[in-house]
Amino acid sequence: MKNKMKKAKTGKTKAAKVKAKQKVKAASANAEIDANVRTNATNTWCPGCFNFQILAGFQKFLENQIKQNGKKKEDFAIVSGIGCNSKIFDYIDLPGLNSLHGRVLPACLGIKIAKPHLDVFGFSGDGDAYAEGMEHLIHMARYNSNIKYIVHNNQVFALTIAEPTPVTERGYKDKTTPHGVKLAPMNPIKLMLAAGASFVARVFADVNQVQQVLEEAQKHRGFSFIEVIQPCIIFHADIGYKEKTYTLTEKNHDKTNLKAAMERAEEWDYNSIRANTKIPLGIFYQNENKPVFEEEIRK
């Protein structure tokens, strides 16, 4: 009788183990399916465009969030504007909105206020962010909503064939500006620091750099401004940008020191590449103590 009971117990234990393994396999399979964040849309970026690097970095970031942190695609939202960069909306399978030119941030804010549990990511180009969208950018730094904003900066309006933007270097010529740009470019990093952004970073359009900075921004509570230096291979070519970069961690930069961040931001004025050009990459500044907008309005 005891032997029969033992066998029955052993059989139940084995069956339970098999079921547990099946559940693990099923969960793993589901994770693999859910982690597929790409759409089937045909990619229309120019072959070799640095936007592919940004797309791949964002994709790897999302896949890690899903596989390792238990996130679902429904936990994210994506917003884009108008420009070559904003085609990323077509290639990433997330809920979201393809908004108007310069209106990425108000759309992000609306989503975040309505559904504060969502991780909201906005994508703009330098024209979208620094020309049409400048007023929204300034106020988003002030509001400190928990939004991640990625600016693809190639220093031209590439989609409409290379007109200058507010960050185009002095002397740049195109069909709309045959005598060359006469104004000095603005410095978005300095602007964001002065406007009170609580997370300010810059990286080059490299898949690993993009993924890593997004992972750091994901941990941050508040507005994350991330500029990606992304040369346009057709209208504003890579003339040695990457070779002039260095990482702030190499210099033991203190990202909690606003004054030090401003000094590093002044090292590159966006005004072309020269022999002495230095382009710092990484997190310039991070302040974890600034109140978050969508939390404040609910008090």
C-alpha positions as CSV (number, residue, x, y, z in Angstrom):
1,M,0.0,0.0,0.0
2,K,2.9,2.4,0.9
3,N,4.7,1.6,-2.3
4,K,1.5,2.4,-4.3
5,M,1.2,5.7,-2.5
6,K,4.9,6.5,-3.1
7,K,4.5,5.7,-6.8
8,A,1.4,7.8,-7.0
9,K,3.1,10.7,-5.3
10,T,6.2,10.4,-7.5
11,G,4.0,10.4,-10.6
12,K,2.2,13.5,-9.4
13,T,5.5,15.2,-8.7
14,K,6.8,14.3,-12.2
15,A,3.6,15.5,-13.8
16,A,3.9,18.8,-11.9
17,K,7.5,19.3,-13.0
18,V,6.5,18.6,-16.6
19,K,3.7,21.1,-16.4
20,A,6.0,23.7,-14.9
21,K,8.5,23.2,-17.7
22,Q,5.7,23.5,-20.2
23,K,4.6,26.8,-18.6
24,V,8.2,28.1,-18.7
25,K,8.5,27.2,-22.4
26,A,5.2,28.8,-23.2
27,A,6.1,32.0,-21.3
28,S,9.5,32.1,-23.1
29,A,7.8,31.6,-26.5
30,N,5.3,34.4,-25.7
31,A,8.2,36.7,-24.6
32,E,9.8,36.0,-27.9
33,I,6.7,36.9,-29.8
34,D,6.0,40.0,-27.7
35,A,9.6,41.1,-28.1
36,N,9.2,41.4,-31.9
37,V,8.8,45.2,-32.0
38,R,9.4,45.7,-35.8
39,T,6.6,46.1,-38.3
40,N,6.6,44.7,-41.9
41,A,6.7,48.2,-43.4
42,T,9.2,48.7,-46.2
43,N,12.0,50.9,-45.0
44,T,12.5,53.9,-47.3
45,W,15.5,55.5,-45.7
46,C,18.5,56.0,-47.9
47,P,20.8,52.9,-47.9
48,G,23.5,53.6,-45.2
49,C,21.5,56.2,-43.4
50,F,22.5,56.7,-39.8
51,N,18.7,56.5,-38.9
52,F,19.1,52.7,-39.2
53,Q,21.5,52.9,-36.2
54,I,19.0,54.8,-34.1
55,L,16.2,52.4,-35.1
56,A,18.4,49.4,-34.2
57,G,19.4,50.9,-30.8
58,F,15.7,51.7,-29.9
59,Q,14.7,48.2,-31.0
60,K,17.4,46.5,-28.8
61,F,16.3,48.7,-25.9
62,L,12.7,47.7,-26.3
63,E,13.5,44.0,-26.7
64,N,15.5,44.1,-23.5
65,Q,12.8,45.9,-21.6
66,I,10.3,43.2,-22.7
67,K,12.5,40.1,-22.2
68,Q,14.3,41.2,-19.1
69,N,12.0,43.6,-17.3
70,G,8.7,42.0,-18.0
71,K,7.4,44.9,-20.0
72,K,4.8,44.6,-22.8
73,K,4.5,46.5,-26.0
74,E,1.3,48.0,-24.5
75,D,3.4,49.6,-21.8
76,F,5.0,52.0,-24.3
77,A,3.9,54.8,-26.6
78,I,5.7,56.4,-29.5
79,V,5.2,59.8,-31.0
80,S,6.9,61.2,-34.1
81,G,6.6,64.4,-36.1
82,I,7.5,65.1,-39.7
83,G,10.9,64.4,-41.3
84,C,13.1,61.5,-42.3
85,N,13.6,60.6,-38.6
86,S,9.9,60.3,-38.1
87,K,9.6,57.3,-40.4
88,I,10.7,55.4,-37.3
89,F,7.0,55.4,-36.3
90,D,6.3,53.2,-39.3
91,Y,9.0,50.6,-38.4
92,I,8.3,50.2,-34.7
93,D,5.2,48.3,-33.6
94,L,4.0,50.3,-30.6
95,P,0.9,52.3,-29.8
96,G,1.3,56.0,-30.6
97,L,0.7,58.9,-32.8
98,N,2.4,60.4,-35.9
99,S,1.9,64.0,-35.1
100,L,2.3,67.4,-36.9
101,H,5.6,69.1,-37.6
102,G,7.0,70.5,-34.4
103,R,4.2,69.1,-32.3
104,V,5.7,65.9,-30.9
105,L,6.1,67.1,-27.4
106,P,2.5,68.3,-26.8
107,A,1.3,65.0,-28.1
108,C,3.7,63.2,-25.7
109,L,2.4,65.3,-22.9
110,G,-1.2,64.6,-23.7
111,I,-0.6,60.8,-23.7
112,K,1.4,61.0,-20.4
113,I,-1.3,63.0,-18.6
114,A,-4.1,60.7,-19.8
115,K,-2.1,57.5,-19.2
116,P,0.8,58.2,-16.8
117,H,1.7,54.5,-16.5
118,L,2.9,54.5,-20.1
119,D,6.6,54.9,-21.1
120,V,6.3,57.7,-23.7
121,F,9.1,58.2,-26.3
122,G,9.1,61.1,-28.7
123,F,11.2,61.3,-31.9
124,S,12.1,64.5,-33.8
125,G,14.7,65.8,-36.2
126,D,16.6,69.0,-35.5
127,G,14.2,71.0,-37.7
128,D,11.2,69.5,-36.0
129,A,12.6,70.1,-32.5
130,Y,14.6,73.3,-32.8
131,A,12.6,75.3,-35.4
132,E,8.8,74.5,-35.5
133,G,8.9,72.8,-32.1
134,M,11.2,75.1,-30.1
135,E,8.5,76.7,-27.9
136,H,7.3,73.2,-26.8
137,L,10.9,72.0,-26.1
138,I,11.6,75.0,-23.8
139,H,8.4,74.4,-21.8
140,M,8.8,70.6,-21.6
141,A,12.2,71.2,-19.9
142,R,10.4,73.4,-17.5
143,Y,7.4,71.0,-16.9
144,N,9.6,68.0,-16.4
145,S,7.1,65.4,-17.6
146,N,8.4,61.9,-17.5
147,I,8.9,61.6,-21.2
148,K,12.0,60.5,-23.3
149,Y,12.7,62.8,-26.2
150,I,15.1,61.7,-28.9
151,V,16.3,64.3,-31.4
152,H,18.0,63.1,-34.6
153,N,20.3,65.9,-35.4
154,N,21.8,66.0,-39.0
155,Q,21.8,69.8,-39.1
156,V,19.6,70.1,-42.2
157,F,15.9,69.7,-43.2
158,A,16.8,66.5,-45.1
159,L,13.3,65.4,-46.1
160,T,12.7,68.6,-48.0
161,I,16.2,68.5,-49.6
162,A,18.6,70.1,-47.2
163,E,17.4,73.6,-46.1
164,P,19.4,74.8,-43.1
165,T,18.0,74.4,-39.6
166,P,18.8,76.4,-36.4
167,V,21.8,74.2,-35.8
168,T,23.3,74.4,-39.3
169,E,26.9,75.7,-39.4
170,R,27.7,79.2,-40.6
171,G,28.6,79.2,-44.3
172,Y,26.5,76.2,-45.3
173,K,25.0,76.6,-48.7
174,D,22.0,75.0,-50.5
175,K,19.5,76.1,-53.1
176,T,17.5,78.2,-50.6
177,T,20.6,79.8,-49.2
178,P,23.1,80.2,-52.1
179,H,25.2,82.8,-50.3
180,G,25.6,80.6,-47.2
181,V,24.1,80.7,-43.7
182,K,25.1,83.9,-42.0
183,L,24.0,83.1,-38.4
184,A,25.8,81.0,-35.9
185,P,24.1,77.8,-34.9
186,M,22.3,77.5,-31.6
187,N,23.6,75.0,-28.9
188,P,20.7,72.8,-27.9
189,I,22.6,71.2,-25.0
190,K,23.3,74.6,-23.4
191,L,19.7,75.6,-24.1
192,M,18.3,72.5,-22.3
193,L,20.6,73.0,-19.4
194,A,19.5,76.6,-19.0
195,A,15.8,75.7,-19.5
196,G,16.0,73.3,-16.5
197,A,15.9,69.9,-18.2
198,S,16.5,67.2,-15.6
199,F,18.3,64.8,-18.0
200,V,20.5,66.1,-20.8
201,A,22.5,63.7,-23.0
202,R,24.1,63.5,-26.4
203,V,25.3,60.4,-28.3
204,F,26.5,59.6,-31.8
205,A,24.2,57.5,-34.1
206,D,25.6,54.2,-33.0
207,V,23.4,51.3,-32.1
208,N,25.1,50.6,-28.8
209,Q,25.3,54.3,-27.7
210,V,21.6,54.7,-28.5
211,Q,20.6,51.6,-26.5
212,Q,22.8,52.5,-23.5
213,V,21.6,56.1,-23.2
214,L,18.0,55.0,-23.5
215,E,18.5,52.5,-20.7
216,E,19.8,55.3,-18.5
217,A,17.0,57.6,-19.5
218,Q,14.5,54.8,-18.7
219,K,15.6,54.9,-15.1
220,H,15.2,58.6,-14.8
221,R,12.0,60.2,-13.4
222,G,11.5,63.4,-15.5
223,F,12.1,64.8,-18.9
224,S,15.0,63.1,-20.7
225,F,16.5,65.1,-23.6
226,I,18.7,63.0,-25.8
227,E,20.3,64.4,-28.9
228,V,21.8,62.0,-31.4
229,I,24.4,63.3,-33.8
230,Q,23.3,61.8,-37.1
231,P,25.1,63.0,-40.2
232,C,23.0,62.9,-43.4
233,I,24.9,60.9,-46.0
234,I,23.2,62.8,-48.9
235,F,22.9,66.4,-47.8
236,H,25.2,66.9,-44.7
237,A,27.8,64.1,-44.8
238,D,29.9,62.7,-42.0
239,I,33.0,64.8,-42.3
240,G,34.8,63.4,-39.2
241,Y,32.2,63.9,-36.5
242,K,32.7,60.6,-34.8
243,E,36.5,60.9,-34.8
244,K,36.1,64.2,-32.8
245,T,34.0,62.7,-30.1
246,Y,34.9,61.6,-26.6
247,T,32.8,60.2,-23.7
248,L,32.2,62.3,-20.6
249,T,32.9,59.2,-18.4
250,E,36.5,59.3,-19.8
251,K,36.9,62.7,-18.1
252,N,35.2,61.6,-14.8
253,H,32.4,64.2,-15.5
254,D,30.1,64.8,-12.6
255,K,26.6,64.7,-14.1
256,T,25.0,66.2,-11.0
257,N,27.0,69.4,-11.4
258,L,25.2,71.9,-13.6
259,K,28.1,74.3,-13.9
260,A,30.4,71.4,-15.1
261,A,27.7,70.3,-17.5
262,M,27.5,73.8,-19.0
263,E,31.3,74.0,-19.4
264,R,31.3,70.7,-21.3
265,A,28.4,71.8,-23.5
266,E,30.4,74.8,-24.6
267,E,33.2,72.6,-25.9
268,W,31.4,72.2,-29.3
269,D,29.5,75.1,-30.8
270,Y,27.9,73.0,-33.7
271,N,29.8,75.3,-36.1
272,S,31.4,72.7,-38.4
273,I,34.4,70.5,-37.7
274,R,37.8,72.0,-37.2
275,A,41.2,70.7,-36.1
276,N,40.6,71.5,-32.4
277,T,37.0,70.3,-32.4
278,K,35.9,68.2,-29.4
279,I,32.4,66.7,-29.2
280,P,31.5,65.4,-25.7
281,L,29.1,62.4,-25.6
282,G,27.2,61.0,-22.7
283,I,25.0,62.4,-19.9
284,F,25.8,66.0,-19.3
285,Y,23.4,66.5,-16.5
286,Q,20.9,64.6,-14.3
287,N,18.7,65.9,-11.5
288,E,16.6,63.3,-9.8
289,N,15.0,65.8,-7.3
290,K,12.9,67.9,-9.7
291,P,9.2,67.4,-9.3
292,V,7.5,65.5,-12.2
293,F,4.6,67.4,-13.9
294,E,2.0,64.6,-14.1
295,E,2.5,63.8,-10.4
296,E,2.3,67.4,-9.3
297,I,-1.0,68.1,-11.1
298,R,-2.6,65.1,-9.3
299,K,-1.8,66.4,-5.8
